[in-house]
Amino acid sequence: FSPYSSTFVLCSEDEGHSWKMQGYLPYIPDNDEYEYAFMTGGWDEPDLAFAPDGSMIMILRITDVFHGDKEWAPSYITRSTDQGKTWSKPVRFDDVGVMPRTCQMGDAILAIYGRPGIYVRGTTDPAGMVWDAPVEVMTGEDRSGLMNEPPVRPNFHQWAGSCCNCDIHALDEKHAIIAYSDFYHLCEDGVRRKSIKTRIVTVEKD
């Protein structure tokens, strides 16, 4: 038994009619890596992508306020070279990151994640472990001043101005579409309302 979420990788060889355990990644708290490691929820909201060299990478969330952790915590990345049976020790992907999502575009991988803020990162590293610097989609600074009636002490959702749950899908080898929420979209009548927004991301390779 573990009080933390762990990640299970399942495999189907009959088009999804049946599944078997392929791999397992237990959450082992490490205070040397993250000072509140014992207060997180463990590995959560994993997303898989296949790297150009055929290996697999997985980005994971640990943020979970219900265990006493902060409102935002680091995200991590791990790699498998045996089709998901075993995984490397996860290393920090960024200092923030909830609901990370990835998409493959030719020999590139893109990832989107956030809270606070929303960011897109890309890699063409054959192993999928070396990533470019994040590109900001939404600021990670306090956005609560945009509310119709700004609070004196905003909670973390008011601060972020978004749940920061987002998604990304490739349109072709150079373009992807991202979707995310914005709690403070300014409407024509001057009132700010919650909205879902989409944008097109263009990949430029050196």
Residue pairs with C-beta under 8 A, 6 or more apart in sequence:
2 26
2 27
2 42
3 42
3 67
4 26
4 27
4 29
4 40
4 41
4 42
4 43
5 27
5 41
5 42
5 43
5 44
6 24
6 25
6 26
6 27
6 42
6 43
7 24
7 25
7 27
7 43
7 46
7 58
7 60
8 21
8 23
8 24
8 25
9 21
9 22
9 23
9 24
9 25
9 48
9 80
9 84
10 19
10 20
10 21
10 22
11 19
11 20
11 21
11 22
11 83
11 84
12 18
12 19
12 20
22 83
22 84
22 85
23 80
23 84
23 85
23 86
23 87
25 43
25 58
25 78
25 87
25 90
27 40
27 42
27 43
27 62
29 37
29 38
29 40
30 37
31 37
31 38
33 92
34 40
34 62
34 73
34 74
34 92
36 68
36 69
36 70
36 73
39 67
39 68
39 69
40 62
40 63
40 64
40 67
40 69
40 73
41 62
41 63
41 64
41 66
41 67
41 69
42 62
42 64
43 60
43 61
43 62
43 76
43 90
44 60
44 61
44 62
44 63
44 64
45 60
45 61
45 98
45 99
45 100
46 58
46 59
46 60
46 61
47 58
47 59
47 100
47 101
47 102
47 111
48 56
48 57
48 58
48 84
48 102
49 56
49 57
49 58
49 59
49 102
49 103
49 104
49 109
49 111
49 128
50 56
50 57
50 104
51 57
51 79
51 109
51 125
51 126
51 127
51 128
51 129
52 107
52 124
52 125
52 126
52 128
53 126
53 127
53 128
55 79
55 80
55 81
55 127
55 128
56 79
56 80
56 83
56 84
57 77
57 78
57 79
57 80
57 102
57 109
57 127
57 128
57 129
58 77
58 78
58 79
58 80
58 87
59 75
59 76
59 77
59 93
59 97
59 100
59 102
59 111
59 113
60 75
60 76
60 77
60 78
60 90
60 100
61 75
61 97
61 98
61 99
61 100
61 113
62 69
62 73
62 74
62 75
62 76
63 69
63 70
63 71
63 72
63 73
63 97
63 98
63 115
64 73
65 71
65 156
71 115
71 156
71 159
72 96
72 98
72 115
72 116
72 156
73 96
74 92
74 93
74 94
74 95
74 96
74 97
75 92
75 93
75 94
75 96
75 97
75 98
75 100
75 113
76 90
76 91
76 92
76 93
77 90
77 91
77 92
77 93
77 129
78 87
78 88
78 89
78 90
78 91
79 87
79 88
79 127
79 128
79 129
80 86
80 87
80 88
91 129
93 100
93 111
93 113
93 131
94 113
94 119
94 121
94 134
96 113
96 114
96 115
96 116
96 117
96 119
96 140
97 113
97 114
97 115
98 113
98 114
98 115
98 164
98 165
99 113
99 164
99 165
99 166
100 111
100 112
100 113
101 111
101 112
101 113
101 166
101 167
101 168
102 109
102 110
102 111
102 112
102 168
103 109
103 110
103 168
103 169
103 170
103 176
104 170
105 170
105 172
105 173
105 174
105 176
105 203
106 173
107 124
108 122
108 123
108 124
108 203
108 205
109 122
109 123
109 124
109 128
110 120
110 121
110 122
110 168
110 170
110 176
110 201
110 203
111 120
111 121
111 122
111 131
111 168
112 118
112 119
112 120
112 137
112 166
112 167
112 168
112 178
112 180
113 119
113 164
113 166
114 137
114 138
114 140
114 160
114 162
114 164
114 166
114 180
115 156
115 160
115 162
115 163
115 164
116 139
116 140
116 141
116 156
116 159
116 160
116 164
117 136
117 137
117 138
117 139
117 140
117 141
117 160
117 164
118 136
118 137
118 138
118 162
118 164
118 166
118 180
119 134
119 135
119 136
119 137
120 134
120 135
120 137
120 168
120 178
120 201
121 131
121 132
121 133
121 134
121 135
122 131
122 132
122 203
123 129
123 130
123 131
123 132
124 205
125 131
137 178
137 180
137 199
138 161
138 162
138 164
138 180
138 182
140 160
142 154
142 159
143 159
143 160
143 161
143 162
143 183
143 184
144 150
144 151
144 154
144 158
144 159
144 161
146 161
146 184
146 192
147 154
147 158
147 161
147 183
147 184
147 192
148 191
148 192
151 158
157 163
157 183
158 183
161 182
161 183
161 184
162 180
162 181
162 182
162 183
163 181
164 180
164 181
165 180
165 181
166 178
166 179
166 180
166 181
167 178
167 179
167 180
168 176
168 177
168 178
168 179
168 201
169 176
169 177
170 176
171 177
171 200
173 203
174 202
174 203
175 200
175 201
175 202
175 203
176 200
176 201
176 203
177 198
177 199
177 200
177 201
178 198
178 199
178 200
178 201
179 196
179 197
179 198
180 196
180 197
181 194
181 195
181 196
181 197
182 194
182 195
182 196
182 197
183 192
183 194
183 195
184 192
185 192
185 193
185 194
185 195
185 197
186 192
187 193
